[in-house]
């Protein structure tokens, strides 16, 4: 089933959001990007190894304990195979 949608996010420093009295829905603690190159399953399907490596990289960079992570967006091509 094909769908269309649009969304927007306002990113702000946490200190500014608190100062302005904004409702804080989530805090972005870290972000990472990688490309599997020739190791991936296909153009729209990255390898499990590549996704695990980038998640571990962000965990290491932020010092966050994995059990405290509430959400990970690991891939989002909008395809049946990729998602």
Phi and psi restraints in degrees (range 20) as a CNS / XPLOR table:
assign (resid 1 and name C) (resid 2 and name N)
       (resid 2 and name CA) (resid 2 and name C) 1.0 -78.2 20.0 2
assign (resid 2 and name N) (resid 2 and name CA)
       (resid 2 and name C) (resid 3 and name N) 1.0 144.1 20.0 2
assign (resid 2 and name C) (resid 3 and name N)
       (resid 3 and name CA) (resid 3 and name C) 1.0 -140.1 20.0 2
assign (resid 3 and name N) (resid 3 and name CA)
       (resid 3 and name C) (resid 4 and name N) 1.0 157.5 20.0 2
assign (resid 3 and name C) (resid 4 and name N)
       (resid 4 and name CA) (resid 4 and name C) 1.0 -128.3 20.0 2
assign (resid 4 and name N) (resid 4 and name CA)
       (resid 4 and name C) (resid 5 and name N) 1.0 144.4 20.0 2
assign (resid 4 and name C) (resid 5 and name N)
       (resid 5 and name CA) (resid 5 and name C) 1.0 -157.9 20.0 2
assign (resid 5 and name N) (resid 5 and name CA)
       (resid 5 and name C) (resid 6 and name N) 1.0 169.6 20.0 2
assign (resid 5 and name C) (resid 6 and name N)
       (resid 6 and name CA) (resid 6 and name C) 1.0 -145.6 20.0 2
assign (resid 6 and name N) (resid 6 and name CA)
       (resid 6 and name C) (resid 7 and name N) 1.0 151.6 20.0 2
assign (resid 6 and name C) (resid 7 and name N)
       (resid 7 and name CA) (resid 7 and name C) 1.0 -152.1 20.0 2
assign (resid 7 and name N) (resid 7 and name CA)
       (resid 7 and name C) (resid 8 and name N) 1.0 164.2 20.0 2
assign (resid 7 and name C) (resid 8 and name N)
       (resid 8 and name CA) (resid 8 and name C) 1.0 -146.1 20.0 2
assign (resid 8 and name N) (resid 8 and name CA)
       (resid 8 and name C) (resid 9 and name N) 1.0 149.3 20.0 2
assign (resid 8 and name C) (resid 9 and name N)
       (resid 9 and name CA) (resid 9 and name C) 1.0 -132.2 20.0 2
assign (resid 9 and name N) (resid 9 and name CA)
       (resid 9 and name C) (resid 10 and name N) 1.0 141.4 20.0 2
assign (resid 9 and name C) (resid 10 and name N)
       (resid 10 and name CA) (resid 10 and name C) 1.0 -106.0 20.0 2
assign (resid 10 and name N) (resid 10 and name CA)
       (resid 10 and name C) (resid 11 and name N) 1.0 116.6 20.0 2
assign (resid 10 and name C) (resid 11 and name N)
       (resid 11 and name CA) (resid 11 and name C) 1.0 -101.3 20.0 2
assign (resid 11 and name N) (resid 11 and name CA)
       (resid 11 and name C) (resid 12 and name N) 1.0 132.7 20.0 2
assign (resid 11 and name C) (resid 12 and name N)
       (resid 12 and name CA) (resid 12 and name C) 1.0 -144.8 20.0 2
assign (resid 12 and name N) (resid 12 and name CA)
       (resid 12 and name C) (resid 13 and name N) 1.0 152.2 20.0 2
assign (resid 12 and name C) (resid 13 and name N)
       (resid 13 and name CA) (resid 13 and name C) 1.0 -61.5 20.0 2
assign (resid 13 and name N) (resid 13 and name CA)
       (resid 13 and name C) (resid 14 and name N) 1.0 139.5 20.0 2
assign (resid 13 and name C) (resid 14 and name N)
       (resid 14 and name CA) (resid 14 and name C) 1.0 -56.8 20.0 2
assign (resid 14 and name N) (resid 14 and name CA)
       (resid 14 and name C) (resid 15 and name N) 1.0 -40.7 20.0 2
assign (resid 14 and name C) (resid 15 and name N)
       (resid 15 and name CA) (resid 15 and name C) 1.0 -63.1 20.0 2
assign (resid 15 and name N) (resid 15 and name CA)
       (resid 15 and name C) (resid 16 and name N) 1.0 -36.9 20.0 2
assign (resid 15 and name C) (resid 16 and name N)
       (resid 16 and name CA) (resid 16 and name C) 1.0 -69.3 20.0 2
assign (resid 16 and name N) (resid 16 and name CA)
       (resid 16 and name C) (resid 17 and name N) 1.0 -40.1 20.0 2
assign (resid 16 and name C) (resid 17 and name N)
       (resid 17 and name CA) (resid 17 and name C) 1.0 -63.9 20.0 2
assign (resid 17 and name N) (resid 17 and name CA)
       (resid 17 and name C) (resid 18 and name N) 1.0 -41.4 20.0 2
assign (resid 17 and name C) (resid 18 and name N)
       (resid 18 and name CA) (resid 18 and name C) 1.0 -64.7 20.0 2
assign (resid 18 and name N) (resid 18 and name CA)
       (resid 18 and name C) (resid 19 and name N) 1.0 -45.9 20.0 2
assign (resid 18 and name C) (resid 19 and name N)
       (resid 19 and name CA) (resid 19 and name C) 1.0 -59.9 20.0 2
assign (resid 19 and name N) (resid 19 and name CA)
       (resid 19 and name C) (resid 20 and name N) 1.0 -38.2 20.0 2
assign (resid 19 and name C) (resid 20 and name N)
       (resid 20 and name CA) (resid 20 and name C) 1.0 -85.0 20.0 2
assign (resid 20 and name N) (resid 20 and name CA)
       (resid 20 and name C) (resid 21 and name N) 1.0 -3.0 20.0 2
assign (resid 20 and name C) (resid 21 and name N)
       (resid 21 and name CA) (resid 21 and name C) 1.0 73.2 20.0 2
assign (resid 21 and name N) (resid 21 and name CA)
       (resid 21 and name C) (resid 22 and name N) 1.0 23.1 20.0 2
assign (resid 21 and name C) (resid 22 and name N)
       (resid 22 and name CA) (resid 22 and name C) 1.0 -72.6 20.0 2
assign (resid 22 and name N) (resid 22 and name CA)
       (resid 22 and name C) (resid 23 and name N) 1.0 150.3 20.0 2
assign (resid 22 and name C) (resid 23 and name N)
       (resid 23 and name CA) (resid 23 and name C) 1.0 -77.3 20.0 2
assign (resid 23 and name N) (resid 23 and name CA)
       (resid 23 and name C) (resid 24 and name N) 1.0 124.2 20.0 2
assign (resid 23 and name C) (resid 24 and name N)
       (resid 24 and name CA) (resid 24 and name C) 1.0 -98.8 20.0 2
assign (resid 24 and name N) (resid 24 and name CA)
       (resid 24 and name C) (resid 25 and name N) 1.0 114.4 20.0 2
assign (resid 24 and name C) (resid 25 and name N)
       (resid 25 and name CA) (resid 25 and name C) 1.0 -84.1 20.0 2
assign (resid 25 and name N) (resid 25 and name CA)
       (resid 25 and name C) (resid 26 and name N) 1.0 -31.5 20.0 2
assign (resid 25 and name C) (resid 26 and name N)
       (resid 26 and name CA) (resid 26 and name C) 1.0 -163.0 20.0 2
assign (resid 26 and name N) (resid 26 and name CA)
       (resid 26 and name C) (resid 27 and name N) 1.0 161.2 20.0 2
assign (resid 26 and name C) (resid 27 and name N)
       (resid 27 and name CA) (resid 27 and name C) 1.0 -118.1 20.0 2
assign (resid 27 and name N) (resid 27 and name CA)
       (resid 27 and name C) (resid 28 and name N) 1.0 131.1 20.0 2
assign (resid 27 and name C) (resid 28 and name N)
       (resid 28 and name CA) (resid 28 and name C) 1.0 -93.0 20.0 2
assign (resid 28 and name N) (resid 28 and name CA)
       (resid 28 and name C) (resid 29 and name N) 1.0 109.5 20.0 2
assign (resid 28 and name C) (resid 29 and name N)
       (resid 29 and name CA) (resid 29 and name C) 1.0 -94.7 20.0 2
assign (resid 29 and name N) (resid 29 and name CA)
       (resid 29 and name C) (resid 30 and name N) 1.0 -24.1 20.0 2
assign (resid 29 and name C) (resid 30 and name N)
       (resid 30 and name CA) (resid 30 and name C) 1.0 -166.1 20.0 2
assign (resid 30 and name N) (resid 30 and name CA)
       (resid 30 and name C) (resid 31 and name N) 1.0 159.1 20.0 2
assign (resid 30 and name C) (resid 31 and name N)
       (resid 31 and name CA) (resid 31 and name C) 1.0 -148.3 20.0 2
assign (resid 31 and name N) (resid 31 and name CA)
       (resid 31 and name C) (resid 32 and name N) 1.0 145.3 20.0 2
assign (resid 31 and name C) (resid 32 and name N)
       (resid 32 and name CA) (resid 32 and name C) 1.0 -146.3 20.0 2
assign (resid 32 and name N) (resid 32 and name CA)
       (resid 32 and name C) (resid 33 and name N) 1.0 153.3 20.0 2
assign (resid 32 and name C) (resid 33 and name N)
       (resid 33 and name CA) (resid 33 and name C) 1.0 -139.0 20.0 2
assign (resid 33 and name N) (resid 33 and name CA)
       (resid 33 and name C) (resid 34 and name N) 1.0 140.7 20.0 2
assign (resid 33 and name C) (resid 34 and name N)
       (resid 34 and name CA) (resid 34 and name C) 1.0 -148.6 20.0 2
assign (resid 34 and name N) (resid 34 and name CA)
       (resid 34 and name C) (resid 35 and name N) 1.0 173.9 20.0 2
assign (resid 34 and name C) (resid 35 and name N)
       (resid 35 and name CA) (resid 35 and name C) 1.0 -139.5 20.0 2
assign (resid 35 and name N) (resid 35 and name CA)
       (resid 35 and name C) (resid 36 and name N) 1.0 128.2 20.0 2
assign (resid 35 and name C) (resid 36 and name N)
       (resid 36 and name CA) (resid 36 and name C) 1.0 -74.1 20.0 2
assign (resid 36 and name N) (resid 36 and name CA)
       (resid 36 and name C) (resid 37 and name N) 1.0 -13.4 20.0 2
assign (resid 36 and name C) (resid 37 and name N)
       (resid 37 and name CA) (resid 37 and name C) 1.0 60.1 20.0 2
assign (resid 37 and name N) (resid 37 and name CA)
       (resid 37 and name C) (resid 38 and name N) 1.0 -129.1 20.0 2
assign (resid 37 and name C) (resid 38 and name N)
       (resid 38 and name CA) (resid 38 and name C) 1.0 -78.8 20.0 2
assign (resid 38 and name N) (resid 38 and name CA)
       (resid 38 and name C) (resid 39 and name N) 1.0 -6.8 20.0 2
assign (resid 38 and name C) (resid 39 and name N)
       (resid 39 and name CA) (resid 39 and name C) 1.0 -83.2 20.0 2
assign (resid 39 and name N) (resid 39 and name CA)
       (resid 39 and name C) (resid 40 and name N) 1.0 -12.1 20.0 2
assign (resid 39 and name C) (resid 40 and name N)
       (resid 40 and name CA) (resid 40 and name C) 1.0 -79.4 20.0 2
assign (resid 40 and name N) (resid 40 and name CA)
       (resid 40 and name C) (resid 41 and name N) 1.0 162.1 20.0 2
assign (resid 40 and name C) (resid 41 and name N)
       (resid 41 and name CA) (resid 41 and name C) 1.0 -66.1 20.0 2
assign (resid 41 and name N) (resid 41 and name CA)
       (resid 41 and name C) (resid 42 and name N) 1.0 -40.9 20.0 2
assign (resid 41 and name C) (resid 42 and name N)
       (resid 42 and name CA) (resid 42 and name C) 1.0 -169.2 20.0 2
assign (resid 42 and name N) (resid 42 and name CA)
       (resid 42 and name C) (resid 43 and name N) 1.0 178.4 20.0 2
assign (resid 42 and name C) (resid 43 and name N)
       (resid 43 and name CA) (resid 43 and name C) 1.0 -56.9 20.0 2
assign (resid 43 and name N) (resid 43 and name CA)
       (resid 43 and name C) (resid 44 and name N) 1.0 -38.8 20.0 2
assign (resid 43 and name C) (resid 44 and name N)
       (resid 44 and name CA) (resid 44 and name C) 1.0 -100.5 20.0 2
assign (resid 44 and name N) (resid 44 and name CA)
       (resid 44 and name C) (resid 45 and name N) 1.0 8.3 20.0 2
assign (resid 44 and name C) (resid 45 and name N)
       (resid 45 and name CA) (resid 45 and name C) 1.0 -136.3 20.0 2
assign (resid 45 and name N) (resid 45 and name CA)
       (resid 45 and name C) (resid 46 and name N) 1.0 96.6 20.0 2
assign (resid 45 and name C) (resid 46 and name N)
       (resid 46 and name CA) (resid 46 and name C) 1.0 -70.5 20.0 2
assign (resid 46 and name N) (resid 46 and name CA)
       (resid 46 and name C) (resid 47 and name N) 1.0 163.9 20.0 2
assign (resid 46 and name C) (resid 47 and name N)
       (resid 47 and name CA) (resid 47 and name C) 1.0 -79.1 20.0 2
assign (resid 47 and name N) (resid 47 and name CA)
       (resid 47 and name C) (resid 48 and name N) 1.0 153.3 20.0 2
assign (resid 47 and name C) (resid 48 and name N)
       (resid 48 and name CA) (resid 48 and name C) 1.0 -61.3 20.0 2
assign (resid 48 and name N) (resid 48 and name CA)
       (resid 48 and name C) (resid 49 and name N) 1.0 -40.7 20.0 2
assign (resid 48 and name C) (resid 49 and name N)
       (resid 49 and name CA) (resid 49 and name C) 1.0 -59.3 20.0 2
assign (resid 49 and name N) (resid 49 and name CA)
       (resid 49 and name C) (resid 50 and name N) 1.0 -44.9 20.0 2
assign (resid 49 and name C) (resid 50 and name N)
       (resid 50 and name CA) (resid 50 and name C) 1.0 -64.1 20.0 2
assign (resid 50 and name N) (resid 50 and name CA)
       (resid 50 and name C) (resid 51 and name N) 1.0 -42.2 20.0 2
assign (resid 50 and name C) (resid 51 and name N)
       (resid 51 and name CA) (resid 51 and name C) 1.0 -66.9 20.0 2
assign (resid 51 and name N) (resid 51 and name CA)
       (resid 51 and name C) (resid 52 and name N) 1.0 -41.5 20.0 2
assign (resid 51 and name C) (resid 52 and name N)
       (resid 52 and name CA) (resid 52 and name C) 1.0 -62.8 20.0 2
assign (resid 52 and name N) (resid 52 and name CA)
       (resid 52 and name C) (resid 53 and name N) 1.0 -39.5 20.0 2
assign (resid 52 and name C) (resid 53 and name N)
       (resid 53 and name CA) (resid 53 and name C) 1.0 -64.5 20.0 2
assign (resid 53 and name N) (resid 53 and name CA)
       (resid 53 and name C) (resid 54 and name N) 1.0 -43.2 20.0 2
assign (resid 53 and name C) (resid 54 and name N)
       (resid 54 and name CA) (resid 54 and name C) 1.0 -71.2 20.0 2
assign (resid 54 and name N) (resid 54 and name CA)
       (resid 54 and name C) (resid 55 and name N) 1.0 -35.8 20.0 2
assign (resid 54 and name C) (resid 55 and name N)
       (resid 55 and name CA) (resid 55 and name C) 1.0 -64.2 20.0 2
assign (resid 55 and name N) (resid 55 and name CA)
       (resid 55 and name C) (resid 56 and name N) 1.0 -44.4 20.0 2
assign (resid 55 and name C) (resid 56 and name N)
       (resid 56 and name CA) (resid 56 and name C) 1.0 -64.0 20.0 2
assign (resid 56 and name N) (resid 56 and name CA)
       (resid 56 and name C) (resid 57 and name N) 1.0 -37.2 20.0 2
assign (resid 56 and name C) (resid 57 and name N)
       (resid 57 and name CA) (resid 57 and name C) 1.0 -60.0 20.0 2
assign (resid 57 and name N) (resid 57 and name CA)
       (resid 57 and name C) (resid 58 and name N) 1.0 -45.1 20.0 2
assign (resid 57 and name C) (resid 58 and name N)
       (resid 58 and name CA) (resid 58 and name C) 1.0 -68.1 20.0 2
assign (resid 58 and name N) (resid 58 and name CA)
       (resid 58 and name C) (resid 59 and name N) 1.0 -40.0 20.0 2
assign (resid 58 and name C) (resid 59 and name N)
       (resid 59 and name CA) (resid 59 and name C) 1.0 -59.2 20.0 2
assign (resid 59 and name N) (resid 59 and name CA)
       (resid 59 and name C) (resid 60 and name N) 1.0 -45.3 20.0 2
assign (resid 59 and name C) (resid 60 and name N)
       (resid 60 and name CA) (resid 60 and name C) 1.0 -63.9 20.0 2
assign (resid 60 and name N) (resid 60 and name CA)
       (resid 60 and name C) (resid 61 and name N) 1.0 -42.3 20.0 2
assign (resid 60 and name C) (resid 61 and name N)
       (resid 61 and name CA) (resid 61 and name C) 1.0 -67.2 20.0 2
assign (resid 61 and name N) (resid 61 and name CA)
       (resid 61 and name C) (resid 62 and name N) 1.0 -35.7 20.0 2
assign (resid 61 and name C) (resid 62 and name N)
       (resid 62 and name CA) (resid 62 and name C) 1.0 -93.4 20.0 2
assign (resid 62 and name N) (resid 62 and name CA)
       (resid 62 and name C) (resid 63 and name N) 1.0 -21.2 20.0 2
assign (resid 62 and name C) (resid 63 and name N)
       (resid 63 and name CA) (resid 63 and name C) 1.0 74.1 20.0 2
assign (resid 63 and name N) (resid 63 and name CA)
       (resid 63 and name C) (resid 64 and name N) 1.0 14.1 20.0 2
assign (resid 63 and name C) (resid 64 and name N)
       (resid 64 and name CA) (resid 64 and name C) 1.0 -75.7 20.0 2
assign (resid 64 and name N) (resid 64 and name CA)
       (resid 64 and name C) (resid 65 and name N) 1.0 139.4 20.0 2
assign (resid 64 and name C) (resid 65 and name N)
       (resid 65 and name CA) (resid 65 and name C) 1.0 -78.6 20.0 2
assign (resid 65 and name N) (resid 65 and name CA)
       (resid 65 and name C) (resid 66 and name N) 1.0 127.3 20.0 2
assign (resid 65 and name C) (resid 66 and name N)
       (resid 66 and name CA) (resid 66 and name C) 1.0 -51.8 20.0 2
assign (resid 66 and name N) (resid 66 and name CA)
       (resid 66 and name C) (resid 67 and name N) 1.0 -34.3 20.0 2
assign (resid 66 and name C) (resid 67 and name N)
       (resid 67 and name CA) (resid 67 and name C) 1.0 -69.4 20.0 2
assign (resid 67 and name N) (resid 67 and name CA)
       (resid 67 and name C) (resid 68 and name N) 1.0 -11.6 20.0 2
assign (resid 67 and name C) (resid 68 and name N)
       (resid 68 and name CA) (resid 68 and name C) 1.0 -94.0 20.0 2
assign (resid 68 and name N) (resid 68 and name CA)
       (resid 68 and name C) (resid 69 and name N) 1.0 -3.7 20.0 2
assign (resid 68 and name C) (resid 69 and name N)
       (resid 69 and name CA) (resid 69 and name C) 1.0 -77.3 20.0 2
assign (resid 69 and name N) (resid 69 and name CA)
       (resid 69 and name C) (resid 70 and name N) 1.0 126.3 20.0 2
assign (resid 69 and name C) (resid 70 and name N)
       (resid 70 and name CA) (resid 70 and name C) 1.0 -96.4 20.0 2
assign (resid 70 and name N) (resid 70 and name CA)
       (resid 70 and name C) (resid 71 and name N) 1.0 -23.7 20.0 2
assign (resid 70 and name C) (resid 71 and name N)
       (resid 71 and name CA) (resid 71 and name C) 1.0 -155.2 20.0 2
assign (resid 71 and name N) (resid 71 and name CA)
       (resid 71 and name C) (resid 72 and name N) 1.0 137.5 20.0 2
assign (resid 71 and name C) (resid 72 and name N)
       (resid 72 and name CA) (resid 72 and name C) 1.0 -131.6 20.0 2
assign (resid 72 and name N) (resid 72 and name CA)
       (resid 72 and name C) (resid 73 and name N) 1.0 123.5 20.0 2
assign (resid 72 and name C) (resid 73 and name N)
       (resid 73 and name CA) (resid 73 and name C) 1.0 -98.4 20.0 2
assign (resid 73 and name N) (resid 73 and name CA)
       (resid 73 and name C) (resid 74 and name N) 1.0 99.7 20.0 2
assign (resid 73 and name C) (resid 74 and name N)
       (resid 74 and name CA) (resid 74 and name C) 1.0 -88.6 20.0 2
assign (resid 74 and name N) (resid 74 and name CA)
       (resid 74 and name C) (resid 75 and name N) 1.0 -21.1 20.0 2
assign (resid 74 and name C) (resid 75 and name N)
       (resid 75 and name CA) (resid 75 and name C) 1.0 -169.9 20.0 2
assign (resid 75 and name N) (resid 75 and name CA)
       (resid 75 and name C) (resid 76 and name N) 1.0 145.2 20.0 2
assign (resid 75 and name C) (resid 76 and name N)
       (resid 76 and name CA) (resid 76 and name C) 1.0 -157.6 20.0 2
assign (resid 76 and name N) (resid 76 and name CA)
       (resid 76 and name C) (resid 77 and name N) 1.0 68.7 20.0 2
assign (resid 76 and name C) (resid 77 and name N)
       (resid 77 and name CA) (resid 77 and name C) 1.0 -83.3 20.0 2
assign (resid 77 and name N) (resid 77 and name CA)
       (resid 77 and name C) (resid 78 and name N) 1.0 -16.3 20.0 2
assign (resid 77 and name C) (resid 78 and name N)
       (resid 78 and name CA) (resid 78 and name C) 1.0 79.7 20.0 2
assign (resid 78 and name N) (resid 78 and name CA)
       (resid 78 and name C) (resid 79 and name N) 1.0 23.7 20.0 2
assign (resid 78 and name C) (resid 79 and name N)
       (resid 79 and name CA) (resid 79 and name C) 1.0 -118.6 20.0 2
assign (resid 79 and name N) (resid 79 and name CA)
       (resid 79 and name C) (resid 80 and name N) 1.0 156.6 20.0 2
assign (resid 79 and name C) (resid 80 and name N)
       (resid 80 and name CA) (resid 80 and name C) 1.0 -61.3 20.0 2
assign (resid 80 and name N) (resid 80 and name CA)
       (resid 80 and name C) (resid 81 and name N) 1.0 -41.9 20.0 2
assign (resid 80 and name C) (resid 81 and name N)
       (resid 81 and name CA) (resid 81 and name C) 1.0 -70.5 20.0 2
assign (resid 81 and name N) (resid 81 and name CA)
       (resid 81 and name C) (resid 82 and name N) 1.0 -45.1 20.0 2
assign (resid 81 and name C) (resid 82 and name N)
       (resid 82 and name CA) (resid 82 and name C) 1.0 -75.8 20.0 2
assign (resid 82 and name N) (resid 82 and name CA)
       (resid 82 and name C) (resid 83 and name N) 1.0 -25.2 20.0 2
